[in-house]
């Protein structure tokens, strides 16, 4: 069986702790290269995971003809540059979220990847955990009645604020870009509808939104609320409220971190309640999915249109923070 040959740009924590191990667990992908100017760390990673090729710069890796696809976990403000560079060298791309800092940038990136005939997917890995498909099945069954409201929360307390890029305005820092994007994505993903109005408020610190709360009116009339923060206890959850009951998902985005990869779905119907447990490996499934798409010339589950639309909502949220007004999409 042919395997997609992957290269990784940088020794970012998400690459070290999640994506690199995930690639080694797949059946259709292999990690053949990593690039970083941090010679000590990159050599350690290469030795640990038996990565045969190590480069001291990103361009050298991208120019390697023996690499099919690259994973880009660089700081947010660097995504566009290296996505375009990778596409220019015919590399398929998995890029960390958010892929850009504006809708305009996302449009350019998606269009260029299509022009170069490369597969391009934004890394919202959470959606590859099967608990979310089960939630949509429960909603579709009518068990909780007509959906009226959805709430999502994603936060953690950031310790190293003086040095962490999440607190650097010039590098795409802020709670919306870092964790709020997940809540916006999951609201759209679960409800299968788009926001038409957005109102957002934020606590600003060092030029970035340290904590943000948002209110969305969806095109089908359902209301949604989200909060995200770099200044609160760790949470990654959502709740869907209907006329007959509720569905709570307490480990929505990182069941691997909080619950050993096991997703929990709590259904409460007032008089009765139940809990379902669903196991999944979201990071592995994400890599396997895109590798399969590349092998069979398919379409990524996270389409370019989905990426662009999520960025439109994020842009609207920032515009609302800036103006204090409700923004129509």
N, C-alpha and C positions, 0 to 999 in steps of 0.2 A: 504494500500500500504506500502510495506516495504521501510524503508529509511536507507541509509548508515549512520552509526554513525561515525562522524569525531572528531578527536583530532587535536589540533594546538600546534606545538612546538615553544614557545617563544611569546613574546608580541611585535614583530617587527611591525613597522609602517604600512607596507603593509598588515599585518594580521589584525591589529586594524581597519584600515580605509577602507579596501577593501574586503578581503576574508571572515572575520568573518561576516560582514553585508551581503555579497553575499550568504553565506550558509543559513542564515535565510530567504532569499528570494526564495529559491529553493523549489521544490515539492518532491524531492526524497533524501534529505540529512538533517541531523540534527547535530548540534554541541553539543557534550556531554562532551568534556574535553579540558582543556588548561593547559600547563605546562610552568613554569618560576620560576626562583629563585628570581625575583623581586616581592616580596609578595604584596606590596601595589598596584602596577599597575595591576597585574594579578587578584587580588581580585576585583578591580574596573571593569575590563573588564568582569569578570564572573558575577558580579551583574548586569551590564548593559544589557548583552545578555542572562541572565538566564542560564548560563553554570553550570550544576550540579556538575561536578568534576573538582577540581583544584589540580595539582601536583606541587611540588617544584623542580622537576627534570625531564628531558626528558625521561630517561629510565623507570621511573615508569609509565608514560603515555603509552609508547610503549608496556609495559608488560601487560597492562589492557586488559583482554580478551573480554571486552564489546565494544571495539573500532575496527571498520572495516578499517578505512583509516586515514592517517595523512597528514597534510599540513606542509611542511618544508620551512619556510621563513628565515632560519638562514643565517649568513654571508657565502659568496661563498666557503670559504675554509673549512667550516664545513659540506657541503652538502653530500659529499661522506660518511663520518663516519655515519651520521644519516640515510641516505638512506639504507645503508647496515644493520644497526641495526634494522630499521623498517622492512625491508624485512625478516630478520632473525626471526622476531616475527610475520610473516604472515600478516603484515599490507600493504594495498595498499597505494600508495604514489603519492601525488602531490607535486613536488619540484620546488621552484623558479628557474628562469633562472639566469645565466647559471648553469646547474646542477653540473658542475665540472669546473676545471681549465685547464684540458687537455683532448684530445681525449682518451688517455689511461685510464684515470679515468672514462670517460663516458662509454667506452666499458665494463669495469669491473662492473659498476653499472647496466647497462642494462642486462648483462649476469647473474648477481646474482639475480636480480629480476625475471628473467625468470626461473632460477633454482628453486626459491622458490615459483613460480607460483603466483606472485602478480602483479597487474597492476601498472605501473610506468609511470608517465607523467610529462614532463617538462612544467612549467607554462607560456607558451607564450599565455596569455589570449587574446591578441589583435585579434588573428585569429578567435576567436569565435564571433566577431562582423560581421554582415551580409554585411557590406559595401565592404569587400574584395572579397567575392564571386560574388558580383555584378560587381566589376572591372574586374574580370576574364571573366564574361559573355560578357561584352562590348568588351574586347580584342578578345574573340573568335568569336564575330559577324563580325569582320573585319571593324568596324566603324572607327577606327583610323588608319587603314591600317596595314602594317607590322611593328611590334615593332622593334625599333632600339636601344633604350636607356632607362634605368630606373635610377632614382635618388632618394635617400632617405636621410633624415636628422632627427637626434634625439639628442636634447641637452637640457640642463638647466644649470643655474648658481648655483653652489654649494657654500653655504655661510660658513658652519661650517667645514672648511677643516682641522682644527687641531684635531678634534675629530671624524669626520665621517669616517666610514670604507671604503667608496668609495675612499679615499685618502691613504689607508693603503695597501701597496704592499703585505704584508704578509697575508692579509685577502681577496685577490682577488679583489683589487681595480682597478680602471681605467675605462675610458670611453667606451672602447670596450666591456668589460665584463658587464658593467652596462646598457648601452643604445645602443651601436653599434651592439650588438648581435641581437637586434630587426630588424635593417636595413638589416643585412645579412639574417636573417630569412625571412623577407618580400620580399626581392628580389628573393629568391629561391621559396617562396610560390606563388607569383604572376606570375613569369615567368615560373614556373614549369620546371626548368632546373637547372643544377648545374654549379658552377664556375670551370673553368679549369686552370685559371691563376689569381693571386692576386698580387697587388702592393699596399703597404700601407706606409703612413708617419704619424708621430705623434709628438706632443709637449710633452716632458717628464717633469714632475714636481713631486718631492718627490718619484721618482722611478716608478711612474705610468704614463700611457698615459692620459694626461689631455684633449687633443683634438686629434682626429685621422681622416684622410681622406683616403679612399680606392677606388681602381679601380679594377673592376672584369671583366674578359672575360668569358662569359658563353659558355657552350658546344654547344649551337645552334647559336653562333655567335653574340648574343646580348651583348652589353656592359652595364655595370652598375657602378654607382658611389655612394658612401655614405660618409657622414661625421657624426661624433658624438663628443660630448663634455660635460665636466662638467664645462665649462668656457664660455658658450655662453647663449644668451637668449633662453627661452624655445621654442622648435620647435619639432613637431612629425608628419612628413609629407613624402609623396612620390609622384613622378610623373612618368608616363609612356609616352614615346614619340614615336609616330609612323610616318609613311610616310604621313598620312592624317590628323592627329590630336593628341591631348594630353589628358591624364586623370590625374587630380590632386586630391589628397586626403589630405586635410590640417590637419585633425585630425586623423591620421592613427592609432596611438598606444594608445592614451588616450582620446578618445572622451568624456569619462565620466568627465575628469578633465577640458577640454577646452570648451566643447560644450554640456553639459548635457546629454551625451550618444548618441547624434545625429551625425551620420557620414555624411559627405558631400562629394559628388563626382562631380567634375567640368570637364565637357567634352568640349573641345575647338576644333572646326573643321575649324578654320580660319575665314570663313565668318559667321559661326554660333557658338553658345555656349549654354550650358544648365547646370543646377545644379540639382542634385538629392539628396534628404535627406533620410537617412535610420536610423531608431532608433534601438538600441540594448543594451543589458546588458551583456557585455563581461565576466565580472567576474562571474556573476550568471550562464551564459551559460557554462562556463568552468567547474564549480563545478557540474552542472547538467549532463554535458556530461560524466565526469569521473565516477560519481555515477551510471549513466546508464550503462556504460561499465562494472563496477564492478557487478551490479545486473544481467546483461545478458551475462557475460563472453565474452565481445566484445573486440575490439582493439581500443586503444586511437587514436584520430585524430593526435595528436603529438606522432608519433611512436618512438620507441627506435632508429631505423635507422635514422630518421629525426634528432633526438637529436645528434647522433654521427656525422652525416654529418655536422651539423651546427658548432659543435666543431672543426671539421677538418678545416673548413674555418677560424674560429677564430684563431686556432693555426697557420695557414698559414699567417694570417695578422700579428700576433706577430713576426713570423719568418722574414717577410718582413721588419717590423720596425727595427728589430735587425740587419739584414744584408744589408738593403738598396737595395735588389734585388727583381726581379719578382719571385714569387714562383709558381711552377706548382703543381697542385693537381692530 
